Amino acid sequence: MANVKVNDIPVRYENETYPPGAEFEMKDEHINERLVTVVEKKTEKKAPAKK
């Protein structure tokens, strides 16, 4: 996951429209750097595997 900021064109993501300049959280695999700029990368802590 990453916090992103919308560049010039409004972005529709998960049933919500974000105007230029808006910041929100987006999954890494959905990031398109032509539409948004990454503000902060978040590292996900994974739970230890169960035996």
C-alpha positions as CSV (number, residue, x, y, z in Angstrom):
1,M,0.0,0.0,0.0
2,A,1.1,3.6,-0.6
3,N,-0.2,7.0,0.0
4,V,-0.6,8.8,-3.3
5,K,-1.5,12.3,-4.6
6,V,-3.6,12.8,-7.7
7,N,-1.8,14.7,-10.5
8,D,-3.9,16.6,-13.1
9,I,-6.8,14.4,-13.9
10,P,-9.4,13.2,-11.4
11,V,-8.9,9.5,-10.5
12,R,-11.7,7.0,-9.8
13,Y,-10.5,4.3,-7.3
14,E,-12.6,1.8,-5.4
15,N,-15.9,3.5,-6.2
16,E,-14.7,7.0,-5.2
17,T,-13.5,9.9,-7.4
18,Y,-10.5,11.9,-6.1
19,P,-9.9,15.4,-7.5
20,P,-6.4,16.7,-8.5
21,G,-4.3,17.3,-5.4
22,A,-6.3,14.8,-3.2
23,E,-4.3,12.2,-1.3
24,F,-5.5,8.7,-0.6
25,E,-4.2,5.1,0.0
26,M,-3.8,2.8,-3.1
27,K,-2.6,-0.7,-3.5
28,D,0.9,-0.9,-5.0
29,E,-0.2,-3.0,-8.0
30,H,-2.8,-0.3,-9.0
31,I,-0.4,2.7,-9.0
32,N,-0.1,4.4,-12.4
33,E,2.5,7.2,-12.1
34,R,0.9,9.1,-15.0
35,L,-2.1,9.6,-12.8
36,V,-0.8,9.8,-9.3
37,T,2.5,10.5,-7.4
38,V,3.6,8.3,-4.6
39,V,3.8,10.3,-1.4
40,E,4.7,7.5,1.1
41,K,5.2,3.8,0.7
42,K,3.8,1.7,3.5
43,T,5.4,-1.6,4.4
44,E,2.9,-4.3,5.3
45,K,3.9,-6.5,8.2
46,K,3.0,-10.1,7.5
47,A,1.9,-12.5,10.2
48,P,4.3,-15.4,10.8
49,A,3.3,-18.6,9.0
50,K,1.2,-21.0,11.0
51,K,2.6,-24.5,11.4
